[in-house]
Amino acid sequence: MRRSPRPLASTIAVAGLLVLAGCSGGAGDPKSLGPVPTGPSTTVEETTTTTAAPATSTSVARVTTTQGSAAPTTTAGPVLVDGIPQVTATPSSAPVGARVRIEGTGFTDVMWREANPSLWLVARSGCGAFAQTEHTVTVSASGRLTGDFVVPATGNCRQSSIGDVPVTAGNHRIVFRCTPCTIGELEVTAGAARCADVGFAPNTDNLASGIVASGLSCAEAEALVRKVGTQVRSVGGPSRVEVDGFTCIRTSESDRGLPSSEFECTSGPRRVTFRRT
């Protein structure tokens, strides 16, 4: 028996249903994607890896740069007390005769760079004696102060006729350029001592007075002055002698009234000063 051919429209409809059925699966249905070529997959993976690497590297670099720029060592401003820049003293405590280094920033005003500056240690007790120091302190154009000074043995009481007084142990202000200009602090750990006069002839003015000792006892200082005093004179005579490891130099001479000379004897940090009449 001869069969009739199926109408073309029916065939097309069936094929369409099959196609629709194949596209209706979920993402996990292999029939929905079909075979996946290996080439594009590899290319996508390489592109993703290549793109991600620089992004991660750039992000880390930004963090590192941000942390570095926040470091306080280069951006910290000067320390001010009553509007005056402050220095750091190294060491923060020292005996008479020792060398102390100071440094600080913020000294931008032109007054800090004037020529021939003075630097004093000013006692916070007693008469508040000002003791002028020998120093090498300078201030740069950018306002950075650096240098060092030697802790002096004697000072003087301002607005007083007391004369020279020894620098004693205790806290002292570091004063630079002007008497109200306190730029720091230093603790003097072993101050100078004023010792007794040494006579070279009984009941006469032939003596050494105003003896101030730093770094040694008064007994040692008086014994040294007794030896030096027999070799020098009130005026004239040798201006330099060597005794017991000390170098003694005449620092001034006066023939007004009672003739006298000032002497300074040093041996390392040890120091003795006296007036020979």
C-alpha positions as a Markdown table, in Angstrom:
| # | Residue | x | y | z |
|---|---|---|---|---|
| 1 | Met | 0.0 | 0.0 | 0.0 |
| 2 | Arg | 1.5 | 3.4 | -1.0 |
| 3 | Arg | 1.9 | 5.9 | 1.8 |
| 4 | Ser | 1.2 | 9.6 | 1.2 |
| 5 | Pro | 4.2 | 11.9 | 1.7 |
| 6 | Arg | 4.2 | 14.0 | 4.9 |
| 7 | Pro | 3.3 | 17.6 | 4.2 |
| 8 | Leu | 6.3 | 20.0 | 4.1 |
| 9 | Ala | 4.8 | 22.3 | 6.7 |
| 10 | Ser | 4.6 | 19.6 | 9.2 |
| 11 | Thr | 8.2 | 18.7 | 8.7 |
| 12 | Ile | 9.3 | 22.3 | 9.3 |
| 13 | Ala | 7.2 | 22.6 | 12.4 |
| 14 | Val | 8.8 | 19.5 | 13.9 |
| 15 | Ala | 12.3 | 20.7 | 13.1 |
| 16 | Gly | 11.4 | 24.0 | 14.8 |
| 17 | Leu | 10.2 | 22.3 | 17.9 |
| 18 | Leu | 13.5 | 20.4 | 18.1 |
| 19 | Val | 15.5 | 23.6 | 17.8 |
| 20 | Leu | 13.5 | 25.3 | 20.5 |
| 21 | Ala | 13.8 | 22.3 | 22.7 |
| 22 | Gly | 17.6 | 22.4 | 22.4 |
| 23 | Cys | 17.8 | 26.2 | 23.4 |
| 24 | Ser | 15.6 | 25.9 | 26.4 |
| 25 | Gly | 18.1 | 24.2 | 28.7 |
| 26 | Gly | 19.8 | 26.1 | 31.6 |
| 27 | Ala | 23.4 | 27.3 | 31.7 |
| 28 | Gly | 24.5 | 24.0 | 33.1 |
| 29 | Asp | 22.8 | 22.0 | 30.3 |
| 30 | Pro | 25.6 | 21.0 | 27.8 |
| 31 | Lys | 23.1 | 21.0 | 25.0 |
| 32 | Ser | 22.6 | 24.8 | 25.5 |
| 33 | Leu | 26.3 | 25.6 | 24.8 |
| 34 | Gly | 27.3 | 22.9 | 22.6 |
| 35 | Pro | 31.0 | 22.0 | 22.2 |
| 36 | Val | 33.3 | 24.8 | 23.6 |
| 37 | Pro | 36.4 | 25.6 | 21.4 |
| 38 | Thr | 39.7 | 25.4 | 23.3 |
| 39 | Gly | 41.2 | 28.4 | 21.5 |
| 40 | Pro | 38.9 | 31.2 | 22.7 |
| 41 | Ser | 38.9 | 29.8 | 26.3 |
| 42 | Thr | 42.7 | 30.0 | 26.4 |
| 43 | Thr | 42.7 | 33.5 | 25.0 |
| 44 | Val | 40.2 | 34.7 | 27.6 |
| 45 | Glu | 42.2 | 33.2 | 30.4 |
| 46 | Glu | 45.4 | 34.8 | 29.2 |
| 47 | Thr | 43.7 | 38.2 | 28.8 |
| 48 | Thr | 42.3 | 38.0 | 32.3 |
| 49 | Thr | 45.6 | 37.1 | 33.9 |
| 50 | Thr | 47.5 | 39.7 | 32.0 |
| 51 | Thr | 45.1 | 42.4 | 32.9 |
| 52 | Ala | 44.8 | 41.5 | 36.5 |
| 53 | Ala | 48.5 | 41.5 | 37.2 |
| 54 | Pro | 49.3 | 45.1 | 36.5 |
| 55 | Ala | 46.2 | 46.2 | 38.3 |
| 56 | Thr | 47.3 | 44.4 | 41.5 |
| 57 | Ser | 50.8 | 45.7 | 41.2 |
| 58 | Thr | 49.7 | 49.3 | 40.7 |
| 59 | Ser | 47.4 | 49.1 | 43.7 |
| 60 | Val | 50.2 | 47.9 | 46.0 |
| 61 | Ala | 52.5 | 50.6 | 44.7 |
| 62 | Arg | 50.0 | 53.3 | 45.6 |
| 63 | Val | 49.6 | 52.0 | 49.1 |
| 64 | Thr | 53.4 | 51.9 | 49.6 |
| 65 | Thr | 53.8 | 55.4 | 48.3 |
| 66 | Thr | 51.0 | 56.8 | 50.5 |
| 67 | Gln | 52.6 | 55.2 | 53.6 |
| 68 | Gly | 56.0 | 56.6 | 52.7 |
| 69 | Ser | 54.8 | 60.1 | 52.1 |
| 70 | Ala | 53.2 | 60.1 | 55.6 |
| 71 | Ala | 56.5 | 59.5 | 57.4 |
| 72 | Pro | 56.9 | 62.2 | 60.1 |
| 73 | Thr | 60.7 | 62.5 | 59.8 |
| 74 | Thr | 60.5 | 64.7 | 56.7 |
| 75 | Thr | 57.2 | 66.6 | 57.3 |
| 76 | Ala | 57.3 | 67.2 | 61.0 |
| 77 | Gly | 57.3 | 70.9 | 61.9 |
| 78 | Pro | 59.5 | 72.7 | 64.4 |
| 79 | Val | 58.8 | 72.5 | 68.2 |
| 80 | Leu | 57.7 | 75.9 | 69.5 |
| 81 | Val | 57.6 | 77.1 | 73.1 |
| 82 | Asp | 56.0 | 80.6 | 73.5 |
| 83 | Gly | 56.6 | 81.0 | 69.8 |
| 84 | Ile | 60.3 | 80.3 | 70.0 |
| 85 | Pro | 61.8 | 77.3 | 68.1 |
| 86 | Gln | 63.4 | 74.7 | 70.3 |
| 87 | Val | 66.5 | 72.6 | 69.9 |
| 88 | Thr | 67.5 | 69.1 | 71.0 |
| 89 | Ala | 70.6 | 68.9 | 73.2 |
| 90 | Thr | 72.9 | 65.8 | 72.9 |
| 91 | Pro | 73.6 | 64.8 | 75.6 |
| 92 | Ser | 70.7 | 66.3 | 77.6 |
| 93 | Ser | 72.8 | 66.4 | 80.7 |
| 94 | Ala | 76.6 | 67.2 | 81.0 |
| 95 | Pro | 79.2 | 68.4 | 83.4 |
| 96 | Val | 81.2 | 71.7 | 83.2 |
| 97 | Gly | 83.7 | 71.5 | 80.4 |
| 98 | Ala | 81.8 | 69.0 | 78.4 |
| 99 | Arg | 80.8 | 69.6 | 74.7 |
| 100 | Val | 77.1 | 69.5 | 73.9 |
| 101 | Arg | 75.6 | 69.4 | 70.4 |
| 102 | Ile | 72.3 | 71.1 | 69.6 |
| 103 | Glu | 70.1 | 71.1 | 66.6 |
| 104 | Gly | 66.6 | 72.2 | 65.6 |
| 105 | Thr | 64.4 | 73.7 | 62.9 |
| 106 | Gly | 62.1 | 76.7 | 62.5 |
| 107 | Phe | 64.7 | 79.4 | 62.9 |
| 108 | Thr | 63.6 | 81.2 | 59.7 |
| 109 | Asp | 63.5 | 84.7 | 61.0 |
| 110 | Val | 66.5 | 86.8 | 59.8 |
| 111 | Met | 67.3 | 87.7 | 63.5 |
| 112 | Trp | 68.6 | 84.1 | 64.0 |
| 113 | Arg | 71.2 | 84.5 | 61.3 |
| 114 | Glu | 72.7 | 87.8 | 62.5 |
| 115 | Ala | 76.5 | 87.8 | 62.7 |
| 116 | Asn | 78.5 | 87.1 | 65.9 |
| 117 | Pro | 75.7 | 85.5 | 68.0 |
| 118 | Ser | 76.0 | 84.8 | 71.7 |
| 119 | Leu | 74.9 | 81.6 | 73.4 |
| 120 | Trp | 74.4 | 81.4 | 77.2 |
| 121 | Leu | 73.5 | 78.9 | 79.9 |
| 122 | Val | 71.2 | 80.5 | 82.4 |
| 123 | Ala | 70.6 | 79.0 | 85.8 |
| 124 | Arg | 67.0 | 78.4 | 86.8 |
| 125 | Ser | 68.0 | 78.8 | 90.5 |
| 126 | Gly | 70.0 | 81.2 | 92.6 |
| 127 | Cys | 70.5 | 84.6 | 90.9 |
| 128 | Gly | 69.8 | 83.1 | 87.4 |
| 129 | Ala | 73.4 | 83.7 | 86.4 |
| 130 | Phe | 74.2 | 84.0 | 82.7 |
| 131 | Ala | 77.2 | 82.0 | 81.6 |
| 132 | Gln | 78.5 | 82.8 | 78.1 |
| 133 | Thr | 79.7 | 79.7 | 76.1 |
| 134 | Glu | 82.2 | 79.0 | 73.4 |
| 135 | His | 80.2 | 77.7 | 70.5 |
| 136 | Thr | 80.1 | 76.9 | 66.8 |
| 137 | Val | 76.3 | 77.3 | 66.3 |
| 138 | Thr | 75.1 | 78.4 | 62.9 |
| 139 | Val | 71.6 | 78.8 | 61.3 |
| 140 | Ser | 71.1 | 77.9 | 57.6 |
| 141 | Ala | 68.9 | 79.9 | 55.2 |
| 142 | Ser | 66.2 | 77.3 | 55.5 |
| 143 | Gly | 66.1 | 77.8 | 59.3 |
| 144 | Arg | 68.0 | 74.8 | 60.5 |
| 145 | Leu | 70.2 | 75.4 | 63.6 |
| 146 | Thr | 73.2 | 73.1 | 64.2 |
| 147 | Gly | 76.4 | 73.3 | 66.2 |
| 148 | Asp | 77.9 | 72.6 | 69.6 |
| 149 | Phe | 79.0 | 74.5 | 72.8 |
| 150 | Val | 81.2 | 73.9 | 75.8 |
| 151 | Val | 79.5 | 74.0 | 79.2 |
| 152 | Pro | 81.2 | 77.1 | 80.9 |
| 153 | Ala | 82.5 | 77.1 | 84.4 |
| 154 | Thr | 81.5 | 80.6 | 85.4 |
| 155 | Gly | 78.8 | 83.2 | 84.8 |
| 156 | Asn | 77.6 | 86.5 | 86.3 |
| 157 | Cys | 74.4 | 87.7 | 87.9 |
| 158 | Arg | 72.7 | 90.3 | 85.8 |
| 159 | Gln | 72.1 | 93.7 | 87.5 |
| 160 | Ser | 74.4 | 92.7 | 90.4 |
| 161 | Ser | 77.9 | 93.6 | 91.5 |
| 162 | Ile | 78.6 | 90.0 | 92.8 |
| 163 | Gly | 80.9 | 89.4 | 89.9 |
| 164 | Asp | 81.7 | 85.9 | 88.5 |
| 165 | Val | 79.9 | 83.0 | 90.0 |
| 166 | Pro | 80.4 | 79.3 | 89.3 |
| 167 | Val | 78.0 | 77.3 | 87.1 |
| 168 | Thr | 76.4 | 74.9 | 89.6 |
| 169 | Ala | 74.7 | 71.6 | 89.1 |
| 170 | Gly | 71.0 | 71.8 | 88.1 |
| 171 | Asn | 68.7 | 72.8 | 85.2 |
| 172 | His | 69.8 | 75.6 | 82.9 |
| 173 | Arg | 68.1 | 77.4 | 80.0 |
| 174 | Ile | 69.9 | 77.5 | 76.6 |
| 175 | Val | 69.6 | 81.1 | 75.5 |
| 176 | Phe | 70.6 | 82.2 | 72.0 |
| 177 | Arg | 71.1 | 85.7 | 70.6 |
| 178 | Cys | 68.9 | 87.6 | 73.0 |
| 179 | Thr | 68.4 | 87.3 | 76.7 |
| 180 | Pro | 64.7 | 86.3 | 76.5 |
| 181 | Cys | 65.4 | 83.8 | 73.6 |
| 182 | Thr | 65.3 | 80.4 | 75.4 |
| 183 | Ile | 65.8 | 77.7 | 72.7 |
| 184 | Gly | 66.2 | 74.6 | 75.0 |
| 185 | Glu | 67.2 | 73.1 | 78.3 |
| 186 | Leu | 70.4 | 71.4 | 79.7 |
| 187 | Glu | 71.0 | 69.8 | 83.0 |
| 188 | Val | 74.5 | 70.5 | 84.4 |
| 189 | Thr | 75.4 | 67.4 | 86.4 |
| 190 | Ala | 78.7 | 68.6 | 88.0 |
| 191 | Gly | 79.0 | 72.3 | 88.4 |
| 192 | Ala | 82.0 | 74.4 | 89.3 |
| 193 | Ala | 83.0 | 75.2 | 92.9 |
| 194 | Arg | 84.4 | 78.4 | 94.3 |
| 195 | Cys | 87.5 | 77.6 | 96.4 |
| 196 | Ala | 89.5 | 79.4 | 99.1 |
| 197 | Asp | 92.2 | 81.9 | 98.4 |
| 198 | Val | 95.8 | 80.7 | 98.3 |
| 199 | Gly | 98.4 | 83.1 | 99.9 |
| 200 | Phe | 102.0 | 83.2 | 98.9 |
| 201 | Ala | 103.1 | 85.5 | 101.8 |
| 202 | Pro | 101.4 | 86.0 | 105.1 |
| 203 | Asn | 99.2 | 89.1 | 105.6 |
| 204 | Thr | 99.9 | 90.5 | 102.1 |
| 205 | Asp | 98.1 | 90.9 | 98.8 |
| 206 | Asn | 100.5 | 88.4 | 97.3 |
| 207 | Leu | 97.9 | 85.7 | 96.7 |
| 208 | Ala | 95.6 | 83.9 | 94.3 |
| 209 | Ser | 91.9 | 84.7 | 94.7 |
| 210 | Gly | 88.6 | 84.0 | 93.0 |
| 211 | Ile | 89.6 | 80.3 | 92.5 |
| 212 | Val | 86.9 | 78.4 | 90.6 |
| 213 | Ala | 87.4 | 74.6 | 90.0 |
| 214 | Ser | 85.5 | 72.4 | 87.5 |
| 215 | Gly | 86.0 | 68.7 | 87.3 |
| 216 | Leu | 88.2 | 68.5 | 90.3 |
| 217 | Ser | 88.0 | 69.1 | 94.1 |
| 218 | Cys | 88.9 | 72.4 | 95.7 |
| 219 | Ala | 91.8 | 70.6 | 97.5 |
| 220 | Glu | 93.2 | 69.6 | 94.1 |
| 221 | Ala | 92.6 | 73.0 | 92.6 |
| 222 | Glu | 94.2 | 74.9 | 95.5 |
| 223 | Ala | 97.2 | 72.6 | 95.3 |
| 224 | Leu | 97.5 | 73.4 | 91.6 |
| 225 | Val | 97.2 | 77.1 | 92.1 |
| 226 | Arg | 99.8 | 77.1 | 94.8 |
| 227 | Lys | 102.3 | 75.6 | 92.3 |
| 228 | Val | 101.3 | 77.8 | 89.4 |
| 229 | Gly | 101.2 | 81.0 | 91.5 |
| 230 | Thr | 104.9 | 80.6 | 92.4 |
| 231 | Gln | 105.8 | 80.7 | 88.7 |
| 232 | Val | 103.7 | 83.6 | 87.5 |
| 233 | Arg | 103.3 | 87.2 | 88.5 |
| 234 | Ser | 100.5 | 89.7 | 88.9 |
| 235 | Val | 101.9 | 91.6 | 85.9 |
| 236 | Gly | 104.7 | 90.6 | 83.6 |
| 237 | Gly | 106.4 | 87.3 | 83.9 |
| 238 | Pro | 105.5 | 84.2 | 81.9 |
| 239 | Ser | 102.1 | 84.1 | 80.3 |
| 240 | Arg | 102.0 | 80.3 | 80.0 |
| 241 | Val | 103.2 | 77.5 | 82.3 |
| 242 | Glu | 102.7 | 73.7 | 82.4 |
| 243 | Val | 102.1 | 72.1 | 85.8 |
| 244 | Asp | 100.9 | 68.6 | 86.6 |
| 245 | Gly | 99.4 | 68.0 | 83.2 |
| 246 | Phe | 97.6 | 71.4 | 83.2 |
| 247 | Thr | 98.3 | 74.2 | 80.7 |
| 248 | Cys | 97.9 | 77.5 | 82.5 |
| 249 | Ile | 97.5 | 80.7 | 80.3 |
| 250 | Arg | 97.2 | 84.3 | 81.3 |
| 251 | Thr | 93.8 | 85.5 | 79.9 |
| 252 | Ser | 94.0 | 89.2 | 81.0 |
| 253 | Glu | 96.2 | 91.6 | 82.8 |
| 254 | Ser | 95.5 | 94.9 | 84.6 |
| 255 | Asp | 97.9 | 97.4 | 86.3 |
| 256 | Arg | 95.1 | 99.7 | 87.5 |
| 257 | Gly | 94.9 | 99.9 | 91.3 |
| 258 | Leu | 96.2 | 96.6 | 92.6 |
| 259 | Pro | 98.0 | 94.9 | 89.7 |
| 260 | Ser | 96.5 | 91.6 | 88.8 |
| 261 | Ser | 96.3 | 88.9 | 86.1 |
| 262 | Glu | 93.6 | 86.3 | 85.3 |
| 263 | Phe | 94.8 | 82.8 | 84.6 |
| 264 | Glu | 93.0 | 79.7 | 83.2 |
| 265 | Cys | 94.4 | 76.2 | 83.7 |
| 266 | Thr | 92.9 | 73.3 | 81.7 |
| 267 | Ser | 93.5 | 69.6 | 81.4 |
| 268 | Gly | 90.9 | 67.9 | 79.3 |
| 269 | Pro | 87.5 | 68.7 | 80.9 |
| 270 | Arg | 89.1 | 69.8 | 84.1 |
| 271 | Arg | 89.4 | 73.6 | 84.5 |
| 272 | Val | 90.7 | 76.0 | 87.2 |
| 273 | Thr | 90.6 | 79.8 | 87.0 |
| 274 | Phe | 92.0 | 82.3 | 89.4 |
| 275 | Arg | 93.2 | 85.9 | 89.8 |
| 276 | Arg | 96.9 | 86.4 | 90.7 |
| 277 | Thr | 97.8 | 89.6 | 92.7 |
